[in-house]
Amino acid sequence: MVTVVQLVAIMGCRPERAVLFVDAINVTFAEFDILSVPRMSAWCGQVGTESGGLTYTREIWGPTSWQKAYEPPSAKATELGNTRPGDGLRYRGHGLIQTTGRYNHARARDGLRKHFPDAPDFELSPELLELPRWAAASAGLYWADKGLNALADQDTIESFTALTRRVNRAMLKLDERIAYWKKGKQVFSS
């Protein structure tokens, strides 16, 4: 299982942040079979970037031009299931892999209840995905839904790049994701 010391070494976060997340990450790893060095390292590679090294579980809001598109009546808002004024801000990214949109918050609720019957209603209370338990679990659910263990198992730069595309279609901060991934491989292998 992952330790606080390992999380600090990989994520570059303060020990207090690692303490907050270590149990939730270990539960997530066990539940979603993210238990090998390649899988844990690839997960940390994505989560490290998506959460700013376990710093953020809520998308920083500008709003940027991209975030303004979360609001109806845009095509992006429709894709995200955001139907009411204010949905863009309310359903901005939450969790360690930034669950975004009303539709995806409801999907996280329904999916997580299959693994954790006490999962709250994230459509009703999206901010609950900011809590360590649900922030990590939602990232694990996303990981499983996208079949990312199979790509992580290949443990090549090509497979990690393909994995990144499934997490972030725009491939934002690929070099940073690779750095977290490599650090994870180093730390988990020692």
DRENPA-3360 file (N, C-alpha, C; in nm, 2 decimals, always signed):
BEGIN
1 = MVTVVQLV = +0.08/-0.12/+0.00/+0.00/+0.00/+0.00/+0.09/+0.13/+0.00 ~ +0.03/+0.23/-0.04/+0.10/+0.36/-0.05/+0.12/+0.42/+0.09 ~ +0.23/+0.49/+0.11/+0.26/+0.55/+0.24/+0.26/+0.70/+0.22 ~ +0.25/+0.77/+0.33/+0.26/+0.92/+0.33/+0.39/+0.96/+0.28 ~ +0.50/+0.90/+0.31/+0.63/+0.93/+0.26/+0.64/+0.92/+0.11 ~ +0.58/+0.81/+0.06/+0.58/+0.79/-0.09/+0.50/+0.90/-0.16 ~ +0.38/+0.94/-0.10/+0.30/+1.04/-0.16/+0.37/+1.17/-0.16 ~ +0.44/+1.21/-0.06/+0.51/+1.33/-0.05/+0.62/+1.33/-0.16;
9 = AIMGCRPE = +0.69/+1.22/-0.17/+0.80/+1.21/-0.26/+0.75/+1.22/-0.41 ~ +0.64/+1.16/-0.44/+0.59/+1.16/-0.58/+0.52/+1.29/-0.61 ~ +0.43/+1.33/-0.52/+0.35/+1.45/-0.55/+0.41/+1.58/-0.52 ~ +0.51/+1.58/-0.44/+0.58/+1.70/-0.40/+0.49/+1.79/-0.31 ~ +0.39/+1.72/-0.24/+0.30/+1.79/-0.16/+0.35/+1.80/-0.01 ~ +0.28/+1.88/+0.06/+0.31/+1.89/+0.21/+0.27/+1.76/+0.27 ~ +0.34/+1.72/+0.38/+0.30/+1.60/+0.45/+0.15/+1.60/+0.50 ~ +0.10/+1.71/+0.54/-0.04/+1.72/+0.58/-0.13/+1.68/+0.47;
17 = RAVLFVDA = -0.10/+1.72/+0.35/-0.19/+1.68/+0.24/-0.19/+1.53/+0.21 ~ -0.07/+1.48/+0.22/-0.05/+1.33/+0.20/-0.12/+1.25/+0.31 ~ -0.12/+1.30/+0.44/-0.19/+1.24/+0.55/-0.34/+1.24/+0.52 ~ -0.39/+1.35/+0.47/-0.53/+1.36/+0.44/-0.58/+1.26/+0.33 ~ -0.49/+1.23/+0.24/-0.53/+1.15/+0.13/-0.49/+1.00/+0.13 ~ -0.39/+0.97/+0.21/-0.33/+0.83/+0.20/-0.43/+0.72/+0.22 ~ -0.52/+0.73/+0.32/-0.62/+0.62/+0.34/-0.71/+0.61/+0.22 ~ -0.76/+0.73/+0.18/-0.86/+0.73/+0.07/-0.79/+0.67/-0.06;
25 = INVTFAEF = -0.67/+0.70/-0.08/-0.60/+0.65/-0.20/-0.58/+0.50/-0.19 ~ -0.54/+0.45/-0.07/-0.53/+0.31/-0.05/-0.66/+0.23/-0.07 ~ -0.77/+0.28/-0.02/-0.90/+0.22/-0.04/-0.93/+0.22/-0.19 ~ -0.90/+0.33/-0.26/-0.93/+0.34/-0.40/-0.84/+0.24/-0.48 ~ -0.72/+0.23/-0.45/-0.63/+0.14/-0.52/-0.68/-0.01/-0.50 ~ -0.72/-0.04/-0.38/-0.77/-0.18/-0.35/-0.90/-0.20/-0.43 ~ -0.99/-0.11/-0.43/-1.12/-0.12/-0.49/-1.12/-0.14/-0.64 ~ -1.02/-0.06/-0.70/-1.02/-0.06/-0.85/-0.89/-0.13/-0.90;
33 = DILSVPRM = -0.83/-0.21/-0.82/-0.72/-0.30/-0.86/-0.60/-0.22/-0.92 ~ -0.57/-0.11/-0.86/-0.46/-0.03/-0.90/-0.35/-0.06/-0.80 ~ -0.29/-0.18/-0.81/-0.21/-0.23/-0.71/-0.06/-0.27/-0.75 ~ -0.03/-0.26/-0.88/+0.10/-0.28/-0.93/+0.18/-0.15/-0.94 ~ +0.31/-0.16/-0.95/+0.39/-0.04/-0.97/+0.35/+0.04/-1.10 ~ +0.33/-0.03/-1.21/+0.29/+0.05/-1.33/+0.16/+0.11/-1.31 ~ +0.06/+0.05/-1.25/-0.07/+0.11/-1.23/-0.07/+0.23/-1.14 ~ -0.01/+0.21/-1.02/+0.00/+0.31/-0.92/+0.08/+0.43/-0.98;
41 = SAWCGQVG = +0.18/+0.41/-1.05/+0.26/+0.52/-1.10/+0.19/+0.59/-1.21 ~ +0.12/+0.52/-1.30/+0.04/+0.59/-1.40/-0.07/+0.67/-1.34 ~ -0.14/+0.62/-1.24/-0.25/+0.69/-1.17/-0.19/+0.82/-1.10 ~ -0.07/+0.80/-1.04/-0.01/+0.92/-0.98/+0.03/+1.02/-1.08 ~ +0.07/+0.98/-1.20/+0.11/+1.07/-1.31/-0.01/+1.15/-1.35 ~ -0.13/+1.09/-1.36/-0.25/+1.17/-1.40/-0.30/+1.26/-1.28 ~ -0.31/+1.19/-1.17/-0.37/+1.27/-1.05/-0.28/+1.38/-1.01 ~ -0.15/+1.36/-1.02/-0.05/+1.46/-0.98/-0.08/+1.59/-1.05;
49 = TESGGLTY = -0.10/+1.58/-1.18/-0.12/+1.70/-1.27/-0.27/+1.75/-1.25 ~ -0.36/+1.66/-1.25/-0.50/+1.70/-1.24/-0.53/+1.77/-1.10 ~ -0.46/+1.74/-1.00/-0.49/+1.79/-0.87/-0.38/+1.89/-0.82 ~ -0.28/+1.92/-0.90/-0.17/+2.00/-0.86/-0.10/+1.94/-0.74 ~ -0.07/+1.81/-0.75/+0.00/+1.74/-0.65/-0.08/+1.73/-0.52 ~ -0.20/+1.69/-0.53/-0.30/+1.67/-0.42/-0.33/+1.80/-0.35 ~ -0.31/+1.91/-0.42/-0.35/+2.05/-0.37/-0.49/+2.08/-0.39 ~ -0.55/+2.05/-0.51/-0.68/+2.09/-0.55/-0.77/+1.97/-0.57;
57 = TREIWGPT = -0.89/+1.98/-0.52/-1.00/+1.89/-0.55/-1.12/+1.96/-0.61 ~ -1.10/+2.09/-0.64/-1.20/+2.17/-0.70/-1.13/+2.26/-0.81 ~ -1.19/+2.26/-0.92/-1.13/+2.33/-1.04/-1.12/+2.48/-1.00 ~ -1.01/+2.54/-1.02/-0.99/+2.68/-1.00/-1.07/+2.76/-1.10 ~ -1.15/+2.85/-1.05/-1.25/+2.92/-1.14/-1.20/+3.06/-1.17 ~ -1.20/+3.09/-1.30/-1.17/+3.23/-1.35/-1.29/+3.32/-1.35 ~ -1.38/+3.30/-1.43/-1.39/+3.19/-1.53/-1.31/+3.22/-1.66 ~ -1.24/+3.11/-1.71/-1.17/+3.12/-1.83/-1.27/+3.11/-1.95;
65 = SWQKAYEP = -1.23/+3.14/-2.07/-1.32/+3.12/-2.18/-1.37/+2.98/-2.19 ~ -1.28/+2.89/-2.16/-1.32/+2.74/-2.16/-1.43/+2.72/-2.06 ~ -1.41/+2.77/-1.94/-1.51/+2.75/-1.83/-1.64/+2.82/-1.86 ~ -1.64/+2.93/-1.93/-1.76/+3.00/-1.97/-1.85/+2.91/-2.05 ~ -1.78/+2.82/-2.13/-1.86/+2.73/-2.22/-1.93/+2.62/-2.14 ~ -1.90/+2.61/-2.01/-1.97/+2.51/-1.92/-2.12/+2.56/-1.90 ~ -2.14/+2.69/-1.92/-2.28/+2.74/-1.90/-2.37/+2.72/-2.02 ~ -2.50/+2.69/-1.99/-2.59/+2.68/-2.10/-2.61/+2.82/-2.17;
73 = PSAKATEL = -2.64/+2.83/-2.29/-2.68/+2.72/-2.38/-2.57/+2.67/-2.47 ~ -2.45/+2.67/-2.44/-2.34/+2.63/-2.52/-2.35/+2.48/-2.55 ~ -2.28/+2.44/-2.66/-2.27/+2.29/-2.69/-2.20/+2.22/-2.58 ~ -2.09/+2.28/-2.53/-2.02/+2.21/-2.42/-2.10/+2.19/-2.30 ~ -2.18/+2.29/-2.26/-2.28/+2.28/-2.15/-2.37/+2.16/-2.17 ~ -2.42/+2.15/-2.29/-2.52/+2.04/-2.33/-2.45/+1.91/-2.31 ~ -2.32/+1.90/-2.36/-2.24/+1.78/-2.35/-2.22/+1.74/-2.20 ~ -2.21/+1.83/-2.12/-2.18/+1.81/-1.98/-2.31/+1.79/-1.89;
81 = GNTRPGDG = -2.43/+1.81/-1.96/-2.55/+1.80/-1.89/-2.59/+1.92/-1.81 ~ -2.52/+2.03/-1.83/-2.55/+2.15/-1.76/-2.66/+2.22/-1.82 ~ -2.78/+2.22/-1.75/-2.90/+2.27/-1.82/-2.96/+2.40/-1.76 ~ -2.91/+2.44/-1.64/-2.96/+2.55/-1.57/-2.85/+2.66/-1.55 ~ -2.89/+2.79/-1.56/-2.79/+2.89/-1.53/-2.72/+2.87/-1.40 ~ -2.59/+2.88/-1.40/-2.51/+2.86/-1.28/-2.45/+2.71/-1.27 ~ -2.50/+2.62/-1.36/-2.45/+2.49/-1.35/-2.30/+2.48/-1.39 ~ -2.25/+2.57/-1.47/-2.11/+2.56/-1.51/-2.02/+2.58/-1.38;
89 = LRYRGHGL = -2.05/+2.68/-1.30/-1.97/+2.70/-1.18/-2.00/+2.59/-1.08 ~ -2.13/+2.55/-1.06/-2.17/+2.45/-0.96/-2.10/+2.32/-0.99 ~ -2.10/+2.28/-1.12/-2.05/+2.15/-1.16/-1.91/+2.16/-1.22 ~ -1.84/+2.26/-1.18/-1.70/+2.26/-1.23/-1.63/+2.14/-1.18 ~ -1.50/+2.12/-1.23/-1.43/+2.00/-1.19/-1.42/+1.98/-1.04 ~ -1.45/+1.86/-0.99/-1.43/+1.82/-0.85/-1.36/+1.68/-0.85 ~ -1.28/+1.66/-0.74/-1.22/+1.53/-0.73/-1.07/+1.54/-0.78 ~ -1.01/+1.42/-0.77/-0.86/+1.42/-0.81/-0.85/+1.41/-0.96;
97 = IQTTGRYN = -0.95/+1.37/-1.03/-0.95/+1.37/-1.18/-1.06/+1.46/-1.23 ~ -1.09/+1.56/-1.16/-1.18/+1.67/-1.20/-1.31/+1.63/-1.28 ~ -1.40/+1.56/-1.20/-1.53/+1.53/-1.26/-1.60/+1.66/-1.29 ~ -1.64/+1.68/-1.41/-1.70/+1.81/-1.46/-1.83/+1.79/-1.52 ~ -1.93/+1.87/-1.48/-2.06/+1.87/-1.54/-2.16/+1.80/-1.46 ~ -2.29/+1.84/-1.47/-2.40/+1.78/-1.39/-2.41/+1.63/-1.43 ~ -2.40/+1.60/-1.55/-2.42/+1.46/-1.60/-2.31/+1.37/-1.53 ~ -2.18/+1.42/-1.53/-2.07/+1.34/-1.48/-2.08/+1.33/-1.33;
105 = HARARDGL = -2.13/+1.43/-1.26/-2.15/+1.42/-1.11/-2.25/+1.32/-1.08 ~ -2.36/+1.31/-1.16/-2.46/+1.21/-1.14/-2.41/+1.07/-1.17 ~ -2.33/+1.06/-1.27/-2.27/+0.94/-1.31/-2.17/+0.89/-1.21 ~ -2.09/+0.98/-1.15/-2.00/+0.94/-1.04/-2.08/+0.89/-0.92 ~ -2.19/+0.95/-0.89/-2.28/+0.90/-0.78/-2.32/+0.76/-0.81 ~ -2.38/+0.74/-0.93/-2.43/+0.61/-0.96/-2.33/+0.50/-0.97 ~ -2.21/+0.54/-1.02/-2.10/+0.44/-1.03/-2.04/+0.41/-0.90 ~ -2.02/+0.51/-0.82/-1.96/+0.48/-0.69/-2.05/+0.41/-0.59;
113 = RKHFPDAP = -2.18/+0.42/-0.61/-2.27/+0.35/-0.52/-2.26/+0.20/-0.55 ~ -2.22/+0.16/-0.66/-2.20/+0.02/-0.69/-2.08/-0.04/-0.61 ~ -1.99/+0.05/-0.57/-1.87/+0.01/-0.50/-1.88/+0.05/-0.35 ~ -1.94/+0.16/-0.33/-1.96/+0.21/-0.19/-2.10/+0.26/-0.17 ~ -2.19/+0.17/-0.12/-2.33/+0.20/-0.11/-2.36/+0.33/-0.03 ~ -2.27/+0.38/+0.05/-2.29/+0.51/+0.12/-2.25/+0.63/+0.05 ~ -2.21/+0.62/-0.08/-2.17/+0.73/-0.16/-2.29/+0.83/-0.17 ~ -2.25/+0.96/-0.14/-2.36/+1.06/-0.14/-2.40/+1.10/-0.28;
121 = DFELSPEL = -2.50/+1.18/-0.29/-2.56/+1.23/-0.42/-2.47/+1.35/-0.46 ~ -2.38/+1.33/-0.55/-2.29/+1.43/-0.60/-2.36/+1.53/-0.70 ~ -2.47/+1.49/-0.75/-2.55/+1.59/-0.83/-2.61/+1.69/-0.74 ~ -2.67/+1.64/-0.63/-2.73/+1.73/-0.53/-2.62/+1.81/-0.45 ~ -2.51/+1.75/-0.42/-2.41/+1.82/-0.34/-2.27/+1.79/-0.41 ~ -2.24/+1.86/-0.52/-2.12/+1.84/-0.59/-1.99/+1.86/-0.51 ~ -2.00/+1.95/-0.41/-1.88/+1.98/-0.33/-1.83/+1.86/-0.25 ~ -1.92/+1.76/-0.23/-1.87/+1.64/-0.16/-1.76/+1.56/-0.23;
129 = LELPRWAA = -1.75/+1.58/-0.36/-1.64/+1.52/-0.44/-1.51/+1.58/-0.40 ~ -1.51/+1.69/-0.33/-1.38/+1.75/-0.28/-1.32/+1.68/-0.16 ~ -1.40/+1.61/-0.09/-1.35/+1.54/+0.03/-1.26/+1.42/-0.01 ~ -1.15/+1.40/+0.06/-1.05/+1.30/+0.02/-1.11/+1.17/-0.02 ~ -1.20/+1.11/+0.06/-1.25/+0.98/+0.03/-1.32/+0.98/-0.11 ~ -1.40/+1.08/-0.14/-1.47/+1.08/-0.27/-1.39/+1.13/-0.38 ~ -1.30/+1.22/-0.35/-1.21/+1.27/-0.45/-1.12/+1.16/-0.51 ~ -1.07/+1.08/-0.42/-0.99/+0.96/-0.47/-1.08/+0.86/-0.53;
137 = ASAGLYWA = -1.19/+0.82/-0.47/-1.28/+0.72/-0.52/-1.33/+0.75/-0.66 ~ -1.36/+0.88/-0.68/-1.41/+0.92/-0.81/-1.30/+0.91/-0.92 ~ -1.18/+0.94/-0.88/-1.07/+0.92/-0.97/-1.05/+0.77/-1.01 ~ -1.07/+0.68/-0.91/-1.06/+0.54/-0.93/-1.17/+0.49/-1.02 ~ -1.29/+0.54/-1.00/-1.40/+0.50/-1.08/-1.38/+0.54/-1.23 ~ -1.33/+0.67/-1.25/-1.30/+0.72/-1.38/-1.19/+0.63/-1.44 ~ -1.09/+0.59/-1.37/-0.98/+0.51/-1.41/-1.04/+0.37/-1.46 ~ -1.12/+0.31/-1.38/-1.18/+0.18/-1.42/-1.27/+0.20/-1.54;
145 = DKGLNALA = -1.36/+0.30/-1.54/-1.45/+0.32/-1.66/-1.38/+0.34/-1.79 ~ -1.26/+0.40/-1.78/-1.18/+0.42/-1.91/-1.09/+0.31/-1.94 ~ -1.09/+0.20/-1.86/-1.00/+0.09/-1.88/-0.85/+0.12/-1.88 ~ -0.81/+0.21/-1.78/-0.68/+0.26/-1.78/-0.58/+0.16/-1.72 ~ -0.62/+0.06/-1.64/-0.53/-0.04/-1.59/-0.46/-0.11/-1.71 ~ -0.53/-0.14/-1.81/-0.47/-0.21/-1.93/-0.36/-0.13/-1.99 ~ -0.39/+0.00/-2.01/-0.28/+0.08/-2.07/-0.16/+0.10/-1.97 ~ -0.19/+0.11/-1.84/-0.09/+0.13/-1.74/+0.00/+0.00/-1.74;
153 = DQDTIESF = -0.06/-0.11/-1.76/+0.02/-0.24/-1.76/+0.12/-0.25/-1.87 ~ +0.10/-0.18/-1.98/+0.20/-0.18/-2.09/+0.32/-0.11/-2.05 ~ +0.31/-0.01/-1.96/+0.43/+0.06/-1.90/+0.53/+0.11/-2.00 ~ +0.48/+0.17/-2.11/+0.56/+0.24/-2.21/+0.52/+0.38/-2.22 ~ +0.61/+0.46/-2.28/+0.57/+0.61/-2.30/+0.46/+0.62/-2.39 ~ +0.45/+0.53/-2.49/+0.34/+0.53/-2.58/+0.20/+0.50/-2.51 ~ +0.20/+0.40/-2.43/+0.08/+0.36/-2.36/+0.04/+0.47/-2.26 ~ +0.14/+0.53/-2.19/+0.11/+0.64/-2.10/+0.05/+0.76/-2.17;
161 = TALTRRVN = +0.10/+0.79/-2.29/+0.05/+0.90/-2.37/-0.09/+0.87/-2.41 ~ -0.12/+0.74/-2.45/-0.26/+0.70/-2.48/-0.35/+0.72/-2.36 ~ -0.30/+0.68/-2.25/-0.37/+0.69/-2.12/-0.40/+0.83/-2.09 ~ -0.31/+0.92/-2.11/-0.32/+1.06/-2.09/-0.44/+1.12/-2.18 ~ -0.44/+1.07/-2.30/-0.54/+1.12/-2.39/-0.68/+1.09/-2.34 ~ -0.70/+0.97/-2.27/-0.83/+0.93/-2.22/-0.86/+1.02/-2.09 ~ -0.76/+1.07/-2.03/-0.79/+1.15/-1.91/-0.81/+1.30/-1.95 ~ -0.73/+1.34/-2.04/-0.73/+1.48/-2.09/-0.71/+1.49/-2.24;
169 = RAMLKLDE = -0.82/+1.50/-2.31/-0.82/+1.49/-2.46/-0.72/+1.60/-2.51 ~ -0.71/+1.71/-2.45/-0.62/+1.82/-2.50/-0.48/+1.79/-2.47 ~ -0.45/+1.68/-2.39/-0.31/+1.64/-2.36/-0.24/+1.76/-2.29 ~ -0.31/+1.83/-2.21/-0.24/+1.94/-2.13/-0.14/+1.89/-2.04 ~ -0.03/+1.96/-2.03/+0.08/+1.93/-1.94/+0.13/+1.79/-1.94 ~ +0.15/+1.74/-2.06/+0.19/+1.60/-2.08/+0.33/+1.58/-2.02 ~ +0.42/+1.67/-2.03/+0.56/+1.66/-1.97/+0.55/+1.65/-1.82 ~ +0.46/+1.72/-1.76/+0.44/+1.72/-1.61/+0.38/+1.58/-1.57;
177 = RIAYWKKG = +0.29/+1.53/-1.65/+0.23/+1.40/-1.62/+0.34/+1.29/-1.63 ~ +0.42/+1.30/-1.73/+0.53/+1.20/-1.75/+0.62/+1.21/-1.63 ~ +0.66/+1.33/-1.58/+0.75/+1.35/-1.47/+0.69/+1.28/-1.34 ~ +0.56/+1.30/-1.32/+0.50/+1.24/-1.20/+0.50/+1.09/-1.22 ~ +0.47/+1.04/-1.34/+0.47/+0.89/-1.37/+0.61/+0.83/-1.34 ~ +0.71/+0.90/-1.39/+0.85/+0.85/-1.37/+0.89/+0.85/-1.22 ~ +0.85/+0.96/-1.16/+0.88/+0.97/-1.01/+0.81/+0.85/-0.94 ~ +0.68/+0.83/-0.97/+0.61/+0.72/-0.91/+0.68/+0.58/-0.93;
185 = KQVFSS = +0.72/+0.56/-1.05/+0.79/+0.43/-1.08/+0.92/+0.42/-1.00 ~ +0.99/+0.53/-0.98/+1.11/+0.53/-0.90/+1.08/+0.50/-0.76 ~ +0.98/+0.58/-0.70/+0.95/+0.56/-0.56/+0.89/+0.43/-0.53 ~ +0.79/+0.38/-0.61/+0.73/+0.26/-0.58/+0.82/+0.14/-0.60 ~ +0.92/+0.15/-0.68/+1.02/+0.04/-0.71/+1.13/+0.03/-0.60 ~ +1.14/+0.13/-0.52/+1.26/+0.13/-0.43/+1.21/+0.07/-0.29;
% end
